[in-house]
Amino acid sequence: MERNIQSYKAGGTVNPRRFVKMGAADGYAIQATSGAATLIGISEQVVGSSTDNTAAAEAVFDAIKGDQAMLELGDTVTRGQYLTADANGKGIPAVIVAGTPLYVGAYAEESGVVGDHILVTLMPCVIANDTGIVTANITVSTAELLALNATPKQLVAAPGAGKALILIDAQFNLPYNSAAYAGIAAGEDLEIRYTDGSGALVATVETTGFLDAVASAHRHVYPASAAAIVPADNAALVLDLASAEITTGNSPLKVRVRYREITLAL
């Protein structure tokens, strides 16, 4: 396979076998300093009289942009790992941070440690996960469930001033013990609300056929309203029971909520 190689002018000192990124003007490239920008290739030799293959500013150097190349490592790498750039353009394992795009330049064909030069296969790309989504697991005890109308159970703590919690979905599991809940009247539903039992309604779960089940039961719910929900500034998400209390049961209720924290001001 023929290599894809392109020549650039150096926008600053560029060492050989380092990740490079675009410079400040067309035709220029500079040594990468992190995985926060597109990695366009790996530096190779300098065109000119340099004896150490280091390109000074304005010197012309080649960047390998396809196929395979040798890359100097800035950390321990295991073959098969995706690689990004450290502060010196050296290859390090790509570690995804929630909600932050990460630019990857290659994957390792060999294992190595700091200072090693290993064979890599170039594959410039950006990786981002939808991490703004957070998962919380909560257990509502029998005692808490029997008093849920008077005392709502906090699911997610208030995020702070200027921020709001956005419910993605909620999963409910009732691992049946030995006694079903009773005294369930019409309208006595499980509710997810902001702040407390009087806060804005976010989602509802019908309790008939669920809490009064005589075997383990499961439910899954999305935010209930088809209209826009007004995010509540610095408000917790809580679980309450509408209308009145239920009676007699002895099973816990396990809840898994997925939510996103947003900043209200754009």
Backbone hydrogen bonds, N-H to C=O, Kabsch-Sander energy under -0.5 kcal/mol:
donor,donor_aa,acceptor,acceptor_aa,energy
5,I,3,R,-0.8
6,Q,63,A,-2.3
8,Y,61,F,-2.8
9,K,27,G,-2.7
10,A,59,A,-2.8
11,G,29,A,-2.3
14,V,55,A,-2.8
17,R,43,S,-2.1
18,R,15,N,-0.6
19,F,89,G,-3.3
20,V,41,G,-2.2
21,K,30,I,-3.0
23,G,28,Y,-2.5
28,Y,25,A,-1.9
29,A,9,K,-2.3
30,I,21,K,-2.7
32,A,19,F,-2.5
40,I,20,V,-1.9
40,I,38,T,-0.7
41,G,20,V,-1.0
42,I,64,I,-1.9
43,S,18,R,-2.8
44,E,62,D,-3.2
47,V,60,V,-2.9
48,G,46,V,-0.8
55,A,14,V,-3.0
55,A,53,N,-0.5
56,A,54,T,-0.6
58,E,10,A,-3.2
59,A,56,A,-2.4
60,V,47,V,-0.6
61,F,8,Y,-2.5
62,D,45,Q,-2.1
63,A,6,Q,-2.9
64,I,42,I,-3.1
65,K,4,N,-3.8
65,K,63,A,-0.5
66,G,4,N,-0.9
69,A,120,V,-2.0
71,L,118,I,-2.5
72,E,17,R,-2.7
73,L,116,D,-2.5
74,G,91,G,-2.7
75,D,91,G,-0.7
77,V,112,G,-2.9
80,G,108,A,-3.1
81,Q,78,T,-2.3
83,L,106,A,-3.2
84,T,92,I,-2.7
86,D,90,K,-1.9
89,G,86,D,-1.8
91,G,72,E,-2.9
92,I,84,T,-2.4
94,A,82,Y,-2.5
95,V,93,P,-0.6
96,I,94,A,-0.5
97,V,100,T,-0.5
99,G,129,N,-0.7
100,T,97,V,-2.5
102,L,127,I,-2.8
103,Y,35,G,-3.1
104,V,102,L,-0.5
104,V,125,C,-2.8
105,G,83,L,-2.6
106,A,83,L,-1.2
107,Y,121,T,-2.0
108,A,81,Q,-2.4
109,E,119,L,-2.4
110,E,119,L,-0.7
112,G,77,V,-2.4
115,G,73,L,-2.4
116,D,113,V,-2.4
118,I,71,L,-2.4
118,I,116,D,-0.5
120,V,69,A,-2.8
121,T,107,Y,-2.4
122,L,67,D,-2.2
122,L,120,V,-0.5
123,M,105,G,-2.1
125,C,104,V,-2.3
127,I,102,L,-3.3
131,T,129,N,-2.8
133,I,130,D,-1.8
134,V,259,Y,-3.3
136,A,257,V,-2.7
138,I,255,V,-3.3
140,V,138,I,-0.5
140,V,253,L,-3.7
141,S,139,T,-0.7
145,L,141,S,-2.6
146,L,142,T,-2.3
147,A,143,A,-0.7
147,A,144,E,-0.6
148,L,145,L,-1.2
151,T,147,A,-2.6
153,K,239,L,-2.8
155,L,237,L,-3.1
156,V,237,L,-1.8
163,K,160,G,-1.7
164,A,262,I,-2.2
166,I,260,R,-3.1
167,L,165,L,-0.6
168,I,258,R,-3.3
169,D,258,R,-1.4
170,A,221,V,-2.4
171,Q,256,R,-2.9
172,F,219,R,-3.3
173,N,254,K,-2.7
174,L,217,A,-3.1
176,Y,174,L,-1.2
181,Y,211,L,-1.7
182,A,247,T,-3.2
185,A,183,G,-0.9
188,E,185,A,-2.0
189,D,187,G,-1.9
190,L,205,V,-2.1
191,E,240,D,-2.9
192,I,203,A,-2.8
193,R,191,E,-0.6
193,R,238,V,-2.3
194,Y,200,A,-1.9
195,T,236,A,-2.7
196,D,194,Y,-2.5
199,G,196,D,-1.7
202,V,192,I,-3.1
203,A,192,I,-1.5
205,V,190,L,-2.7
210,F,207,T,-2.2
211,L,207,T,-1.7
212,D,207,T,-0.9
213,A,210,F,-1.4
217,A,174,L,-1.7
219,R,172,F,-2.1
221,V,170,A,-2.7
224,A,202,V,-2.2
233,D,231,P,-0.5
234,N,160,G,-0.5
234,N,163,K,-3.5
235,A,232,A,-1.1
237,L,156,V,-2.0
238,V,193,R,-2.9
238,V,236,A,-0.5
239,L,153,K,-3.1
240,D,191,E,-2.7
241,L,148,L,-0.6
242,A,189,D,-2.7
244,A,242,A,-2.2
247,T,182,A,-3.0
249,G,247,T,-1.3
250,N,179,A,-1.8
253,L,140,V,-2.6
254,K,173,N,-3.1
255,V,138,I,-3.5
256,R,171,Q,-2.8
257,V,136,A,-2.4
257,V,255,V,-0.5
258,R,169,D,-2.6
259,Y,134,V,-2.6
260,R,166,I,-2.4
261,E,132,G,-0.6
262,I,164,A,-2.8
262,I,260,R,-0.5
264,L,162,G,-2.5
264,L,262,I,-0.5
